[in-house]
């Protein structure tokens, strides 16, 4: 009797768990996309049902100098941050990979610290520091601060790629007469490239989406997209904000989609080697 | 023959040893060079993080005890203040030093800085300083003390004098005490501030309640979801993972904005509840604690699910089958096998969620009410609006201490590689 009822109870529990999971995932995903239909509303209010469809808010977003300026600032800052953070982070990951120093764990700890410190503390601290050397309200200040926050993503992503990198390939290149620089350029770099690109995308998104540092360091001239959305939401939400939010959403989801594709490609490329290996 | 043979062998041994030595030196040189190259590769990032993270945070924390204003702008007063013991009447020399210092400042902004600094301790001190500076007595008056008391009787008040004396050292515990709702009485003893001024103990309590509550909700909601994901087939698991990662990748700002829109009085949630007949009039769901919980759990849930999922995926189904084949009913299998094996994921998820939650600033600012703001908000407030950098720094120090303590206890479970996905 008990034996017959146990599987039924178990099935019930499994079903309940699945329904629960579905509800939780709906709770996670739906709010992300709720801004999408609202940004196309023909009305003035952000309410459902949407009275009609219009692209007027996107027109406003792409013509109003307040918003285009914010988009420009965010893009320029994020691009420079990406270049600097990717360069520094990739070099550091290569150094960590090749190093057997007893300081290595401390270096890793230091380089991921920006992720562990509450961002509001970092923002206030860098605000005080930059205030004394005149970097508050400058593009340089914003770029330096965002680079600190982006660096760990590059280091972690490139380090993860290097974990599966076979050092014998570089030795083979060297034994065939390639100088270290040439071996790096023709062997190491192409293999770790997907990791570097992923790290660069992370760096870009982390800067493009960043708000707290932008609130403290930016003057109206460095007004970024998140900051403009934030001040809009705190005052009154106009549909243009939802259009801006959709732009932010599309940029991050698209770039992360590229990253996911790179990751899967990397897995596909790695697995056959693992299977045919000794 | 044998002799020459031995000699030959000896020569070759000598040659071999020499070769070894040469090779050894070459290997050593090459290794040294390798070490330098690796250090050189790491150096730029290390210097960058030290210069733009470690140093600024160190300077920021130093401000919690730093007390530059009075020693810098009232140096004679500060020196004279050390000469009389607290509770006694200050000597005439102290008043003379004060008058001389204030005269030296004239109309400079330093007057404002000193006024602000003393005003933190006793409201009204700023007015006293500016008033005194405007009507400073002549150098010739016989008693500076009488002259100052004539300008304002408060220069004879032990409360004002004690503050000036106690705050004239290069470091102070004033801000750290203040951030704990404590103050020094004129006699130097530490006591609680008046209940209507005490805001920080409440603030820590609120921050902890919200952070622990959000962590608990994330664990309760996230655990079954991660378990279902871990038990799903590879294709389904990939899809479920994507559904967790999409909100994870989305800007926190977009998600908080979405919750403001969804939870407002005319929002989708209230309309749905009314349509279902569950309520008659819209519930207050946003700009209060409910909104903070709904939005913060939404932002932080992936940080719970992802580490749980990665640990649960590593639990071999063979363990579960073995337990079941030995006769354990499903719940017992869960309790004695699955749950203990999943604990590292629980520790990692809870650490991440809690540590991120205590530092939250943007989400409570957008979806919370005035009574829902956490430590992060007050750090920003004392930096931007109230301009009390010492207090902002003391609050920051306590927040950082809390985060560091959590990492120290549970940090090993986190493994920052798991943060690879933001």
Contacts between the chains, C-beta under 8 A, distances in Angstrom:
chain1	res1	chain2	res2	distance
A	6	B	329	6.5
A	6	B	330	7.1
A	9	B	330	7.9
A	10	B	330	5.2
A	13	B	330	7.5
A	17	B	224	5.1
A	17	B	227	6.9
A	17	B	228	5.1
A	18	B	228	6.0
A	20	B	224	5.6
A	20	B	225	7.3
A	20	B	228	7.9
A	21	B	224	6.7
A	21	B	225	4.8
A	21	B	228	4.4
A	21	B	229	7.4
A	21	B	240	7.4
A	24	B	221	5.7
A	24	B	222	7.9
A	24	B	225	5.0
A	24	B	301	7.5
A	25	B	225	7.3
A	25	B	240	7.0
A	25	B	243	4.7
A	25	B	244	7.2
A	27	B	298	6.9
A	28	B	243	6.7
A	28	B	244	6.5
A	28	B	246	7.9
A	28	B	247	4.7
A	28	B	298	6.7
A	28	B	301	6.3
A	28	B	302	7.3
A	29	B	243	5.5
A	29	B	246	6.1
A	29	B	247	6.2
A	31	B	247	7.6
A	31	B	255	6.0
A	31	B	258	4.2
A	31	B	259	6.1
A	31	B	262	6.0
A	31	B	298	6.3
A	32	B	246	6.1
A	32	B	247	5.0
A	32	B	250	5.0
A	32	B	254	7.2
A	32	B	255	6.4
A	32	B	258	6.8
A	34	B	258	4.9
A	34	B	261	6.5
A	34	B	262	6.0
A	34	B	268	7.2
A	35	B	254	6.6
A	35	B	257	6.9
A	35	B	258	5.6
A	35	B	261	7.2
A	38	B	261	6.7
A	45	B	266	7.5
A	46	B	261	5.1
A	47	B	266	4.9
A	47	B	267	7.5
A	48	B	268	5.2
A	48	B	271	6.8
A	88	B	44	5.2
A	88	B	45	4.7
A	88	B	48	6.0
A	89	B	45	6.4
A	91	B	41	4.6
A	91	B	42	7.5
A	91	B	44	6.3
A	91	B	45	6.9
A	92	B	41	6.4
A	92	B	42	5.0
A	92	B	44	7.3
A	92	B	45	3.7
A	92	B	46	7.4
A	94	B	38	7.9
A	94	B	41	5.3
A	95	B	37	7.8
A	95	B	38	4.5
A	95	B	39	6.9
A	95	B	40	7.3
A	95	B	41	3.1
A	95	B	42	3.7
A	95	B	43	7.9
A	96	B	38	7.9
A	96	B	42	6.3
A	98	B	34	6.9
A	98	B	37	7.5
A	98	B	38	4.6
A	98	B	41	7.6
A	99	B	35	7.4
A	99	B	38	4.1
A	99	B	39	7.3
A	99	B	42	7.0
A	101	B	35	7.0
A	101	B	38	7.4
A	101	B	39	7.4
A	107	B	42	5.7
A	107	B	46	6.1
A	108	B	416	7.8
A	110	B	46	6.2
A	110	B	49	5.7
A	110	B	50	7.4
A	110	B	54	7.5
A	111	B	45	5.9
A	111	B	46	7.2
A	111	B	49	6.1
A	112	B	416	4.5
A	112	B	419	7.6
A	113	B	49	6.7
A	113	B	53	6.3
A	113	B	54	7.5
A	114	B	49	6.9
A	114	B	53	5.8
A	115	B	416	6.7
A	115	B	419	5.8
A	116	B	355	7.3
A	116	B	403	7.2
A	116	B	407	6.5
A	116	B	416	7.9
A	117	B	53	7.3
A	117	B	57	6.9
A	117	B	400	7.2
A	117	B	403	7.4
A	118	B	355	7.8
A	118	B	356	7.9
A	118	B	358	7.0
A	118	B	359	2.6
A	118	B	376	6.6
A	118	B	399	6.2
A	118	B	400	7.4
A	118	B	403	6.3
A	119	B	359	6.6
A	119	B	361	7.6
A	120	B	359	5.9
A	120	B	361	4.4
A	120	B	376	4.0
A	120	B	379	5.6
A	120	B	380	6.2
A	121	B	57	6.7
A	121	B	60	7.3
A	121	B	359	7.1
A	121	B	379	6.9
A	121	B	396	4.9
A	121	B	399	6.4
A	121	B	400	6.0
A	122	B	53	6.7
A	122	B	56	7.8
A	122	B	57	6.9
A	123	B	380	8.0
A	124	B	60	6.4
A	124	B	379	5.6
A	124	B	380	6.9
A	124	B	383	5.1
A	124	B	392	6.3
A	124	B	396	6.4
A	125	B	56	4.2
A	125	B	57	4.5
A	125	B	59	7.1
A	125	B	60	3.6
A	125	B	396	7.5
A	126	B	52	6.7
A	126	B	53	7.9
A	126	B	56	4.9
A	127	B	383	6.7
A	128	B	56	6.9
A	128	B	59	6.5
A	128	B	60	5.5
A	128	B	63	7.0
A	128	B	383	7.9
A	128	B	389	6.8
A	129	B	52	7.9
A	129	B	55	7.0
A	129	B	56	3.7
A	129	B	59	5.8
A	129	B	60	7.5
A	130	B	56	7.9
A	144	B	52	5.5
A	145	B	52	6.8
A	147	B	48	7.2
A	147	B	52	7.7
A	148	B	48	7.0
A	148	B	49	6.4
A	148	B	52	4.8
A	148	B	53	5.1
A	151	B	45	6.2
A	151	B	48	7.0
A	151	B	49	6.7
A	152	B	416	7.7
A	152	B	419	7.9
A	153	B	422	7.2
A	155	B	45	7.0
A	156	B	416	6.7
A	156	B	417	6.4
A	156	B	419	6.8
A	156	B	420	5.2
A	157	B	420	6.3
A	159	B	417	7.9
A	160	B	417	6.6
A	160	B	420	6.1
A	202	B	422	6.9
A	205	B	249	7.4
A	205	B	422	7.8
A	206	B	422	7.2
A	209	B	251	4.0
A	209	B	252	7.4
A	209	B	253	7.0
A	211	B	252	7.5
A	211	B	253	5.5
A	211	B	362	5.7
A	212	B	361	6.1
A	212	B	362	6.4
A	215	B	380	7.7
A	216	B	380	7.7
A	216	B	383	7.3
A	216	B	384	7.6
A	226	B	251	6.7
A	226	B	253	5.1
A	229	B	253	5.8
A	229	B	254	7.8
A	229	B	257	6.6
A	230	B	253	6.3
A	230	B	362	7.2
A	230	B	366	7.6
A	233	B	253	8.0
A	233	B	256	7.6
A	233	B	257	5.2
A	233	B	260	6.2
A	233	B	366	5.7
A	234	B	365	7.4
A	234	B	366	7.0
A	237	B	257	7.3
A	237	B	260	6.7
A	237	B	261	6.8
A	241	B	257	6.8
A	242	B	257	7.7
A	242	B	261	7.6
A	245	B	251	7.9
A	245	B	253	7.6
A	245	B	254	4.6
A	245	B	257	5.6
A	245	B	258	7.6
A	248	B	251	5.1
A	248	B	253	7.2
A	248	B	254	5.5
A	249	B	250	5.8
A	249	B	251	7.1
A	249	B	254	5.4
A	252	B	249	5.2
A	252	B	250	5.9
A	252	B	251	6.0
A	253	B	246	6.4
A	253	B	249	6.0
A	253	B	250	6.7
A	256	B	245	7.1
A	256	B	249	4.0
A	260	B	242	7.6
A	260	B	245	7.4
